[in-house]
Amino acid sequence: MIDNRTKETLQKIPLLTEKAGPRDEGWEKRLKEEYAALIKYVKLNKDTDSSWFSIQSNKQGTKWFGKCWYIHNLLKYEFGVEFDIPVTYPVTAPEIQIPELDGKTPKMYKGGKICQTVHFNPLWSRNVPHFGIAHSLALGLAPWLAAEIPVLAEKGLVRAKENDV
């Protein structure tokens, strides 16, 4: 189930229309839509004082990388995040990876790929081609961080960033 705050955020992220992947003719148009949605999402987060990631891509828009962070008990936990756009995108959601957390939680696959199969992937499938990278971050990565980082922190499996909040 999606909580009300997430639902409100989701309604403010633009839906995408172009159904094209990296090998398709419409990829450039799709990529422009992706960037527009991401810019809107980042602005929304900044306006609500809830920034929690920074991200960029290679020139082709097929490899994405950056940082994500989560605040727990007034401590900031920061991680590198990355993902590739699958050739079957947007039918297939990107598999978000946090390599440094690989093996630290059962809700992760080999290589540090976060588990999105039960909750997020069915939602993605119902919303093709309207969901994009911003939606994947908002509905895939954000809830995963909220569920897993406090547990990992309490077990001492992750360390807060040196310059805490």
C-alpha positions as CSV (number, residue, x, y, z in Angstrom):
1,M,0.0,0.0,0.0
2,I,1.2,3.5,-0.7
3,D,0.9,6.0,2.2
4,N,-0.7,9.4,1.6
5,R,2.6,11.3,1.5
6,T,4.0,9.1,-1.1
7,K,0.7,9.3,-3.1
8,E,0.9,13.1,-3.0
9,T,4.5,13.1,-4.1
10,L,3.7,10.6,-6.9
11,Q,0.9,12.8,-8.2
12,K,3.3,15.7,-8.6
13,I,5.8,13.7,-10.7
14,P,4.9,14.1,-14.4
15,L,3.9,10.9,-16.1
16,L,5.8,10.0,-19.3
17,T,4.2,9.3,-22.7
18,E,6.9,8.0,-25.0
19,K,7.2,4.2,-25.0
20,A,10.8,3.9,-26.2
21,G,13.9,2.2,-24.8
22,P,17.6,2.9,-25.5
23,R,17.6,1.1,-28.8
24,D,14.4,2.7,-30.1
25,E,14.0,5.6,-32.4
26,G,12.1,7.6,-29.8
27,W,14.7,7.2,-27.0
28,E,15.9,10.8,-27.3
29,K,12.3,12.1,-26.8
30,R,11.8,9.6,-23.9
31,L,15.1,10.8,-22.3
32,K,13.9,14.4,-22.4
33,E,10.7,13.3,-20.6
34,E,12.8,11.4,-18.1
35,Y,15.0,14.5,-17.3
36,A,11.9,16.8,-17.1
37,A,10.3,14.4,-14.5
38,L,13.6,14.1,-12.6
39,I,14.0,17.8,-12.5
40,K,10.4,18.2,-11.2
41,Y,11.0,15.5,-8.5
42,V,14.3,17.1,-7.4
43,K,12.7,20.5,-7.1
44,L,9.7,19.1,-5.2
45,N,12.1,17.4,-2.8
46,K,14.1,20.6,-2.3
47,D,10.9,22.7,-1.8
48,T,9.8,20.3,0.9
49,D,13.3,20.1,2.5
50,S,13.4,16.4,1.8
51,S,16.3,16.0,-0.7
52,W,17.6,12.5,-0.5
53,F,19.5,11.8,-3.7
54,S,21.6,13.2,-6.5
55,I,21.9,11.5,-9.8
56,Q,23.3,11.9,-13.3
57,S,23.7,9.8,-16.4
58,N,26.1,9.1,-19.2
59,K,25.6,11.0,-22.4
60,Q,23.3,8.3,-23.9
61,G,21.2,8.1,-20.7
62,T,21.7,4.4,-20.4
63,K,23.9,4.4,-17.3
64,W,22.9,6.3,-14.2
65,F,24.9,6.9,-11.0
66,G,25.0,9.1,-8.0
67,K,24.4,9.2,-4.2
68,C,21.4,8.5,-2.0
69,W,21.1,9.2,1.7
70,Y,18.8,8.5,4.6
71,I,18.6,10.2,7.9
72,H,18.1,8.0,10.9
73,N,18.4,9.2,14.5
74,L,19.8,12.5,13.3
75,L,22.6,10.7,11.5
76,K,23.1,10.7,7.7
77,Y,23.8,7.4,6.0
78,E,25.0,8.0,2.4
79,F,25.6,5.4,-0.3
80,G,26.6,5.2,-4.0
81,V,23.7,4.3,-6.2
82,E,23.7,3.1,-9.8
83,F,21.6,1.4,-12.4
84,D,21.5,0.7,-16.2
85,I,18.5,1.2,-18.3
86,P,17.4,-2.2,-19.6
87,V,17.1,-2.7,-23.4
88,T,13.4,-3.6,-22.8
89,Y,12.8,-0.3,-21.0
90,P,10.2,1.1,-20.2
91,V,8.4,-2.3,-20.1
92,T,11.1,-3.5,-17.6
93,A,12.0,-1.3,-14.6
94,P,15.7,-0.5,-13.9
95,E,17.4,-2.6,-11.3
96,I,18.7,-0.1,-8.7
97,Q,22.0,-1.1,-7.1
98,I,23.7,0.0,-3.9
99,P,26.9,-2.0,-4.3
100,E,28.4,-1.2,-0.9
101,L,25.4,-2.8,0.8
102,D,25.7,-6.1,-1.1
103,G,25.2,-9.0,1.3
104,K,24.1,-6.9,4.3
105,T,20.4,-7.5,4.0
106,P,18.2,-10.3,2.6
107,K,16.2,-7.7,0.8
108,M,18.9,-7.4,-1.8
109,Y,20.2,-9.5,-4.7
110,K,23.7,-10.2,-5.8
111,G,25.6,-7.2,-6.8
112,G,23.7,-4.9,-4.4
113,K,20.5,-4.8,-6.4
114,I,17.6,-3.8,-4.1
115,C,14.6,-6.0,-3.9
116,Q,11.7,-4.5,-5.9
117,T,9.9,-7.7,-7.1
118,V,7.0,-8.0,-4.6
119,H,5.8,-4.4,-4.3
120,F,7.3,-2.2,-7.0
121,N,7.5,-4.3,-10.1
122,P,3.8,-5.1,-10.3
123,L,3.0,-1.4,-9.9
124,W,5.6,-0.5,-12.6
125,S,4.0,-3.1,-15.0
126,R,0.6,-1.6,-14.6
127,N,1.9,1.9,-15.4
128,V,4.0,1.3,-18.6
129,P,5.0,3.7,-20.2
130,H,4.0,6.4,-17.7
131,F,6.5,5.6,-15.0
132,G,10.1,6.5,-15.4
133,I,13.3,6.9,-13.4
134,A,11.8,9.5,-11.0
135,H,9.0,7.1,-10.2
136,S,11.5,4.2,-9.8
137,L,13.4,6.3,-7.2
138,A,10.2,7.5,-5.4
139,L,8.5,4.2,-5.3
140,G,11.4,1.7,-5.4
141,L,14.5,3.2,-3.8
142,A,13.0,5.6,-1.2
143,P,10.8,3.0,0.5
144,W,13.6,0.4,0.4
145,L,15.9,2.9,2.2
146,A,13.2,3.7,4.7
147,A,12.7,0.0,5.5
148,E,16.3,-1.2,5.4
149,I,18.6,1.5,6.6
150,P,17.3,1.8,10.2
151,V,17.6,-2.0,10.6
152,L,21.1,-2.0,9.1
153,A,22.1,1.0,11.3
154,E,20.7,-0.6,14.5
155,K,22.7,-3.8,13.7
156,G,25.8,-1.8,13.1
157,L,26.1,-2.9,9.5
158,V,26.2,0.6,8.1
159,R,28.0,3.7,9.4
160,A,26.8,7.2,9.4
161,K,28.7,9.8,7.3
162,E,31.4,11.6,9.2
163,N,29.8,15.0,9.1
164,D,26.4,14.0,10.6
165,V,23.3,16.1,10.1
